[in-house]
Amino acid sequence: MTRRMFAVLAAAFALAFAVSAADIPAVKKIGIIGSGRIGGTLGELWAKQGYDVMFSSLDLAHDKELAAKTGAKAGTPAEAAAFGDVLLVSVPYPALAQIGRDYAASIKGKVVLDTSNPIQARDGDMAIAAREKGTGTASAELLPGARLVRAFNSVGYSKLQSENHRAGERVAIPLAGDDIGAVEVARKLVTDAGFEPVLVGGLPSAKRFDVGTPVFGKALTAKELRKALDLPPQQ
């Protein structure tokens, strides 16, 4: 598929969202599964904006420190999965499969923002397969029942820490999702964290900002990101 065809499809996709946005859940509570650099940073930003956040990871002591610092809560991953109206999952990519199995009942029907990236040096052959499929497609298979949005995977945590709510043009966060309401929720959470959401398209389009792509790892403005991906000027 050519870059121009991607642009046409993205424009049509954005129009469909604009004219039929519905079923957008209210979000007050956010469960963080994986409160490391990305999850911890975003949880803190949302807590400052008044969201009720629960941090969780394999290190409860660390989660309690984050909670004390931010006025949030700390719990187990199972508790965070049950707690959140929305979940942010930020874990090593192979862990997604176990999360999808262990917390299937809690995840079903919820908006899940997936930041996890398949890294071959760390994750082995499964990372190769995931990147060939595209992470939007691969993650949806690992988290069945979730209203999945790929988000916050392509900008490093140091830029999330230093560039949120900056003056002038904000750092863009590319999004990919098939569910109208879930993408609208993601847009709001990106904005509230201090960044600018840019809808790239459905879940298969997440491949366009995966590890190894020209835009991955760069803190671009929305204009720069749209130009790099041949997206329409506004989405």
N, C-alpha and C positions, 0 to 999 in steps of 0.2 A: 504494500500500500504506500502511495506517495505521501510526502509531507502535505501537499495541497489537499489530498483526499482526507487526511487526518483533520485538517482545519475545517473542511466542510462538515464532516461528521461531528466534530466538536461543537460547531455552531448549531447544528440541528439538535444535538443532545442538550445544549444549554437552553434552547427555545422550549424543548419539551419540559424541562424542569420549571421554567418560568411560568408556563401556562397551566401546569397541573400539580404544583406543589401542594401536598396535603399529607395528612397523617404525620405531623411533626410533633414528637413528644416534648412535653415540658421537661426541662433539665434543671434539677437542683442538686442532685447528688452524683458525684463522679467517683467511680472505683478505679484505682490505678493498680494494674497487675504488672509488677516490674517497676519498682521505684528507684531505678538507677539514675544515670545522668539525664536521660530524656524524660522518663516518667517523673523523676523527682523535680526536675525543673518546671515541667508543665503543671504538675500538681500544685506547686507553690504559686505559680502565676494565677491559676484558677482560684486557689484559696484566697488570694489577695482581692479577687473580683467578687468574693462573696459566695462562691460555690462551696458546698459541703463535700469535702474530699476525704477519701480513705486511701492511704498508702498501703501497699502490700508487696512483699517479695519473699525471698528465702531467708532474709535477715530481719527479723522482727525488731531487734534492737535499733537497727538503722531506721526502720520505718517509724519507730516511736520518737526518735530524734527529729526526724522530719516533721512529724505531727506536732511535737512540742514547739518547734520553730515557727510553724505556719498557722497554728490553731486548728489543724486538721485532725483526722483520726488515723489510727493504725490498726491493721488486722491481718489475718491470713489471706492468701489469694482467694480461698473459698468465700471468706467473709466479704472481701471487696467485690467479688463477682456478684454476690447476692445484694450487696448494698447499693451499687450504682444504678442510677437511671441510665447512665452512659458509662461505658468502660473504655479505658485506654490500656492497650496491651503493648508493652515495650520490653520484650524478652529476647534472648537468643532464638533464632528462627526455629531450631528443632523443637523448642519447648511449646510451640503453638499447638502441635498435635495433642500433647497431653492436656493442655488447657482446654482444647475443644472437647476432649473426652471427659475430663474430670468435672468440668463446670458446665456441661451441656445444658442442664435445666435452667441455670441462672443466665446463661448467655442467650438462650433462645428468645428471639424477638427484640433483643436490645441492640441499640446502636453501639458498635464497637469500632473504635479508632485503632488501627493497626500501624505501629511504627516500625515493626521488626524487619530487619534486612537479612537475607541469606548471604553469608560471607563464606566463600569456599575454603579459605585458609582455616577458618574456625569450625565450620559446619560440615565440611566434607562434600560428598557427591550429591546429597540432597539439595545443597545450595545451587548446584549446577542445574538440576532439574527444575527447581523453583524459578530460577531466573530465565530459563528457556520458556516456561509457561508464562512468565510474568507474575509478579507477586500478588497482584489483585486476584488473579485466577487461583493461584496456589494457596493463598491464605484463606480464600473462601472455602476451599475444599477441607482445610484443616480446622476451620471454625464454623461448621455447619449450623444453620439456624440464626447466625448473627446477621444483623443489618450492617454490613461491613463497609468501612471507608478507609482507604489507604491515606494516611496523613502523617505529617511530621517525621517522615522517614528520610528526607533528602537534605535537611539542614542540620548541621552539627549542633550538639548541645551548647557549645561555647557561644555560638551565635544566638541561640535561643535565649541564653542568659543575658547577653550583652546588648542585643538589638531589639528586644521587645519594647513596644510602645515608643519607638524612637520617633523623633520629629521628622517631618518630611515624608517621603515615600517609604512605606514599611516593607520589611522583608516578606516575600511571597511564600506561601505554603501551598504546594500543589496537592490537589485532592482527586481521588478517583473513587467512584461508587455507583452502584446500580439503583440504590434505593433513594427515592426523592427526599423523603423525610429525613433519612439519615444524613444525606449530604447537607441539607439545610441546617441540621444540628451541628455538623462539623464546621460549616461556615461560621456559625455564631461563636463556637468555641475557639476557633482560630482567631477571630476578631477580638474576642474578649481576652485572649492571651497576649494580644498586642501585635498581631501580624495580619497580612492580607491574604484571604483565601483565593485561590485560582482553581476553578474546576477544569480539569483536563478532559474528563469524560467518564465512561463507565469503568468497571473494574479492570477490564483488559488493558485500558489505557495507562494503568499504573506502570506498565512496562516502560513507558516513556520517561519516567523519572526514577527508575530502579538504579541499584548499584551498577556502576560502569557506564551510565549514560552521561552525555556532556553536561547536563544540568545537576547531576548528583553532587552533593557536597558543597554547593554554591549558595550563598545568601544573596539571591537575586531579587530585584524589585519585581512587581507584577508586570510592568511593561517589558522588562528584560526577559522574564520567564515566558511570557506570551510570544515574544519575538523568537526566542530560541526554539519554541515548540510549534511555531506557526499557528498559534491560536488567534481567534478574532481579538480586536483591541480590548473588548470588555466582555466578561462572562458573569 
